[in-house]
Amino acid sequence: MPLQTTMPSPMSDWFCDIPTRLADALGAAKFQFESLARLVQYYKTRCGQQKVIMDRMRNEIEAIKELKRCAGGLQVDGNLDTDMR
């Protein structure tokens, strides 16, 4: 049985020359590498943004704690004044 000159898609790729196969593999690897690099850059940027937000929130929480301490101190002082009368 002689080889057919036209075959369906998966089988016709079997007889492709090696440089074409290597070029296809290189193109796929390049695409995956570029996609991964874009994802790394995206998440690196997002991480930087989240760090800024976390620092701001940490400072706000410390300010709130300080206000609560001050308010607690005033409340204790107020209770002592009323107890002494």
PyMOL commands that set and color helices and strands:
alter all, ss='L'
color gray80, all
select helices_A, chain A and resi 9-15+18-84
alter helices_A, ss='H'
color red, helices_A
deselect
rebuild
show_as cartoon
